[in-house]
Amino acid sequence: MHKVHIVLSPDARRTPESLQATLACVRELVGLEDVNERRLARYGILSGCVRAQDVAALQSVPGIEAVEVDGLQRAL
């Protein structure tokens, strides 16, 4: 699992309908459920843990501007 930060495009955040459509695509693809609504509204960023193979798939979702893997390493 990788922690990622997903940046939504301004068009995806323009209306509540377009935002919900983009969030639905993300939820369907990677199951990201725990959304920080305040951070999403202020910065247009979603953060969460996804499988390695889903990182590339997220970049093809309409309304997603960028997907960045968090460089933080954690010891087990």
N, C-alpha and C positions, 0 to 999 in steps of 0.2 A: 504494500500500500504506500502511496505517495501523498503527502499533503500538497495540495495545489491551491492556487489563487486564480479564480476565473474572472476576467474583466469583461463586463457586458458592454456592448456598443451603445452609444447615445441613442441610436434608433430603437434598440431593444428596450430602453428605459423610458422612451418618450411618452408612452401611454400605458395605463394599467393592463390593458389587453395584451399588448406586445410583450410586456414584462412577464406576465403570467404564461404566455405561450413559450417564451424562452426558458423559464423555470421548469415548465412541464417537460420540455425536451431534455433538459439536464437531469431531472429526476428520473425520467424513463431510461435514460442512457446509463447513468452511474448510481442512481439511488440516493443522491445527495438530499437529505431531508432537513437537517439542522441548519437553517439559514438565519444569519444575523441580520434581521430586517433593518436595523439602524445603519449598519455598515453598508448594506446593499443600497439603501436610499441615498446615503451621503456620497459614497464613492463608486457605486456600481460594481462592487466586488463581492464574489462568493468565495468562501474558503471551505475546504473539507478534504477528506481522505478518499482517494480513488485508486483503483487497481492500475498498475503500470500500463496495461494494454488500452485502458480507457482514456489516457491522456491525449493521445493523437486523435481519437474519435471525438473528443470534446471540441477540438479546434475546427471541426467541420460543421458544428451546430450553428445554424443561422442565429445571429444576434450575439455571438461570442466574439469579442475582439482579440483576446489573448488568453492563453493558459500558461501559467508559470508554475513550475515545480519548486516548492520551498526547499532551499538548500540546507535547512536545519537538519542535523544528524542527531539521533537519539540513541543512547546505549540501551541494550536490552536488559 
